[in-house]
Structures are given as structure tokens and as C-alpha cells.
């Protein structure tokens, strides 16, 4: 976990510069970190971006105390698991990592709700798309068992063509990270989810 340390220290230092108490924290990998319009997209919810590049679900749990315990959010949005699969983990392992995260989350934030954003499809990781779909199925099942206030936000379906392949216009040239078109889909889905399910503000 040492290679995350510089970015973790940067995010820790950012807390001292905050002029508000975040209501919704976005936590996870570079799909969160690179969401450059996040503060404008969710301004009404007083958001905080705690994404760190390359992070896995395992890393999100490892840095849980340092990243999340300093705050008192009403809601957490989590995106991770993509890189775990990219690193060779299988769906069962990724689901186990998610369960470990949730266990820690429930103990530390018993009155805070959580939304897990499904692992996205991507051209770069198309060879492991079957594992991505299975991971989403497993985690969605766990969240269904947990019930409210835990939510599974399916972004996968709107990011694929009718034939099931990823829409190339949603991605940067690397085929992995999203461009503005991809984030526009995430923004709309997330805002609709907030309006329908969250009682914030």
C-alpha cells in the first residue's frame, strides 16, 4: 500500500482547507479522482472528492480510518473494484473485499447511508468483462441482503451498446478512463438516485 502514500497524505492535508462540512463523500479509484466537475455537479449536497488513483477495494478499506473517520457524512458514494479485477483478483475476492469494507463502514458510520457504483465496462478491460459482470452481480446481491440504506447504482447498462460492447465515445484514448460524456451519464444517474432515495438537506 506504500505507493498510495503520497496521494493519501495530500488528501489528508486537504481537510484543513475545507470551509464546509461535507454531506456526501465520494470515495474510491481514479474514476472518482478524475471527476473534475464533481463539486459543481453536486454542489447542493456539499460533496467531497476523496478518490485516489489506482485504488482498489482492498486499498479503500486499508485507508478507511485515515480517509473517512475525520468526517461525518450523511452519505458515502463508493466506486472501487475495477482495479482489483485489473490486478487479477476474481469476482468472489472482490465481493469479499466489499463485505470487509461494509463491515468497517457499518461499525464506524451506523447512521450513514452508502451507494456503491457498479464496476463500469471499458474497452481496455473488455477481456475480463465477464468477471466485471459477475462482480456487479455478486455485490448487488450483497447490497440487496443489506437493504436500505445501502444502494447499488447500475451505471454499466447505460455504458454499453445494444450488442453489449462498451460505448467508445464515453472513454479517453486509453480505453479505461472516462471522458466528459461518460461522466455526464454518471452525473445524471447519481443525481436521480439522490433525489429518489436520499433525504439530505
ZAGU-852058 format. One line per field, with one value per residue (C-alpha): residue in one letter; x, y, z. Coordinates in pm, 1 decimal, padded with zeros to 6 digits. Layout:
N
r c(A,...) .
xx c(X,...) .
yy c(Y,...) .
zz c(Z,...) .
END
This chain:
201
r c(X,X,X,X,X,X,X,X,X,X,X,X,X,X,X,X,X,X,X,X,X,X,X,X,X,X,X,X,X,X,X,X,X,X,X,X,X,X,X,X,X,X,X,X,X,X,X,X,X,X,X,X,X,X,X,X,X,X,X,X,X,X,X,X,X,X,X,X,X,X,X,X,X,X,X,X,X,X,X,X,X,X,X,X,X,X,X,X,X,X,X,X,X,X,X,X,X,X,X,X,X,X,X,X,X,X,X,X,X,X,X,X,X,X,X,X,X,X,X,X,X,X,X,X,X,X,X,X,X,X,X,X,X,X,X,X,X,X,X,X,X,X,X,X,X,X,X,X,X,X,X,X,X,X,X,X,X,X,X,X,X,X,X,X,X,X,X,X,X,X,X,X,X,X,X,X,X,X,X,X,X,X,X,X,X,X,X,X,X,X,X,X,X,X,X,X,X,X,X,X,X) .
xx c(00000.0,00302.5,00270.0,-00058.4,00100.8,00181.1,-00173.2,-00321.8,-00113.6,-00230.1,-00595.9,-00537.5,-00389.1,-00687.7,-00912.5,-00750.1,-00852.1,-01220.1,-01463.8,-01767.8,-01873.4,-01920.3,-02261.0,-02170.1,-01824.5,-01719.8,-01452.7,-01263.1,-01041.0,-00943.4,-01296.2,-01377.7,-01049.0,-01075.5,-01438.2,-01333.3,-01688.5,-01794.1,-01807.5,-02023.4,-02238.1,-02336.8,-02292.6,-02628.9,-02507.3,-02178.9,-01965.0,-01606.7,-01389.3,-01163.0,-01070.0,-00712.7,-00560.2,-00527.8,-00707.5,-00866.3,-01145.1,-00874.6,-00692.1,-01013.9,-01051.8,-00684.5,-00702.4,-01053.7,-00956.7,-00730.6,-00960.8,-01311.0,-01306.9,-01219.5,-01559.5,-01926.3,-02103.5,-02471.0,-02390.1,-02093.9,-02059.0,-01806.5,-01650.2,-01386.7,-01335.6,-01239.1,-00868.3,-00893.9,-01016.1,-00750.0,-00489.1,-00607.5,-00849.7,-01157.1,-01519.1,-01552.2,-01243.7,-01366.7,-01703.1,-01522.4,-01325.7,-01656.3,-01800.9,-01496.1,-01535.7,-01905.1,-01835.2,-01596.6,-01831.6,-02130.0,-01928.0,-01793.3,-02092.8,-02406.6,-02634.1,-02474.1,-02610.7,-02393.6,-02418.4,-02192.1,-02145.1,-02124.5,-01797.4,-01807.9,-01745.4,-01445.5,-01269.8,-00937.1,-01076.8,-01309.7,-01116.5,-01232.4,-01582.5,-01736.4,-01565.6,-01685.4,-02044.4,-02013.5,-01864.0,-02152.2,-02399.8,-02236.9,-02212.2,-02566.4,-02680.6,-02496.8,-02647.3,-02993.9,-02934.4,-02825.7,-03125.4,-03181.5,-02979.1,-02737.3,-02778.4,-02638.4,-02619.1,-02603.7,-02401.8,-02298.8,-02612.8,-02606.8,-02240.1,-02275.7,-02410.4,-02708.0,-02461.6,-02317.3,-01981.8,-01864.6,-01959.2,-01622.7,-01742.0,-01752.3,-01379.4,-01045.7,-00789.0,-00662.9,-00997.7,-01014.0,-01079.5,-01398.2,-01429.5,-01695.4,-01956.6,-01906.8,-01924.0,-02243.8,-02409.6,-02278.1,-02393.6,-02749.9,-02784.7,-02636.3,-02848.2,-03165.9,-03065.9,-03008.1,-03344.9,-03530.9,-03359.0,-03169.0,-03317.2,-03038.3,-03088.5) .
yy c(00000.0,00230.2,00356.5,00529.2,00717.1,01046.5,01090.3,00983.9,01246.0,01507.6,01420.8,01431.2,01778.1,01899.6,01862.5,02164.7,02376.1,02281.4,02562.4,02333.6,02006.6,01756.6,01591.6,01341.0,01188.6,01030.6,00768.3,00524.6,00497.7,00729.2,00726.5,00933.9,01125.7,01237.9,01355.2,01716.6,01855.8,01670.1,01976.1,02164.5,01862.6,01801.0,02145.8,02128.7,01824.9,01974.4,01697.6,01595.9,01405.6,01153.5,00949.8,00829.4,00693.8,00320.5,00238.9,-00098.9,-00201.3,-00351.7,-00016.9,00170.1,-00049.5,-00018.3,00362.2,00374.8,00530.5,00793.2,00893.6,00867.3,00883.9,01255.9,01330.1,01289.5,01247.8,01178.8,00958.4,00784.3,00707.0,00430.8,00331.8,00060.0,-00296.3,-00209.6,-00211.3,-00520.7,-00710.5,-00545.4,-00670.5,-01028.6,-01068.6,-01279.1,-01170.7,-01367.8,-01197.5,-00853.2,-00920.4,-01030.1,-00703.6,-00516.8,-00706.8,-00620.5,-00255.3,-00258.9,-00426.4,-00149.5,00114.8,-00009.9,-00006.7,00344.0,00508.1,00330.3,00617.3,00691.0,00555.2,00416.9,00390.2,00153.2,00246.1,-00066.7,-00153.1,00008.9,-00169.3,-00039.7,-00116.6,-00162.3,-00430.6,-00597.1,-00928.2,-00950.3,-00818.1,-01145.2,-01101.1,-00741.5,-00850.9,-01129.0,-00889.4,-00648.9,-00934.2,-01052.8,-00707.5,-00616.0,-00933.0,-00842.8,-00495.6,-00641.5,-00852.2,-00545.0,-00343.5,00027.2,00246.9,00060.8,00108.5,-00037.9,00214.7,00041.3,00253.2,-00048.6,-00081.4,00274.6,00247.2,-00039.1,-00064.0,-00281.2,-00562.0,-00537.3,-00377.9,-00055.1,00272.0,00408.3,00769.7,00757.3,00695.9,00864.7,00735.2,00478.4,00299.1,00288.0,00633.1,00819.8,01148.2,01415.9,01201.6,00919.9,01148.2,01307.0,00964.5,00913.9,01260.3,01209.4,00863.3,00973.5,01287.6,01093.8,00835.0,01105.2,01267.6,00937.6,00779.3,01026.0,01259.3,01515.1,01887.6) .
zz c(00000.0,00020.2,-00334.8,-00243.8,00044.2,-00128.7,-00256.0,00077.5,00256.8,00006.4,00070.5,00445.6,00415.0,00214.2,00518.1,00677.2,00378.0,00381.2,00451.5,00487.8,00649.4,00362.5,00343.5,00071.7,00029.1,-00299.2,-00230.0,-00447.9,-00752.7,-01037.2,-01178.9,-00870.0,-00855.6,-01219.9,-01185.9,-01233.5,-01238.8,-00924.6,-00698.5,-00947.7,-01034.5,-00671.1,-00519.7,-00341.8,-00146.3,-00022.0,-00173.7,-00104.9,-00352.3,-00178.9,-00484.4,-00517.2,-00835.5,-00886.7,-00565.8,-00510.5,-00276.3,-00060.2,-00050.6,00029.5,00336.8,00429.1,00433.9,00580.0,00913.0,00765.6,00482.3,00626.5,01005.6,01016.2,00860.0,00949.6,00614.8,00569.4,00270.0,00106.4,-00264.2,-00332.4,-00663.1,-00642.8,-00761.5,-01117.2,-01035.6,-00817.9,-01124.0,-01338.3,-01089.7,-01137.3,-00847.2,-00915.3,-00853.2,-00530.5,-00389.1,-00489.8,-00329.2,-00013.9,-00014.9,-00046.4,00250.3,00460.4,00370.2,00459.9,00792.4,00887.2,00749.2,00949.9,01269.9,01218.2,01047.5,01171.0,01065.1,00726.5,00400.7,00120.7,-00255.4,-00445.1,-00811.5,-01024.5,-01193.4,-01534.0,-01863.3,-02057.3,-02387.0,-02208.2,-01978.9,-02224.2,-02194.1,-01830.0,-01889.3,-01776.8,-01441.1,-01422.9,-01478.6,-01221.4,-00965.8,-01015.2,-00972.9,-00650.2,-00494.1,-00599.6,-00425.0,-00105.4,-00108.6,-00158.6,00152.4,00348.7,00238.0,00295.8,00346.7,00117.7,-00254.8,-00577.9,-00862.0,-01200.1,-01443.9,-01651.8,-01863.0,-01996.9,-02092.2,-02342.4,-02696.1,-02787.7,-02864.2,-02513.9,-02601.0,-02429.8,-02599.8,-02720.4,-02714.0,-02332.1,-02286.0,-02313.8,-02562.8,-02310.0,-02323.0,-01943.6,-01804.1,-01886.3,-02071.5,-02021.0,-02199.2,-01952.9,-01652.7,-01787.2,-01762.2,-01409.4,-01307.0,-01430.3,-01277.5,-00945.3,-00915.5,-00994.2,-00735.0,-00473.2,-00542.4,-00521.3,-00222.8,-00005.9,00248.9,00259.2,00304.1) .
END
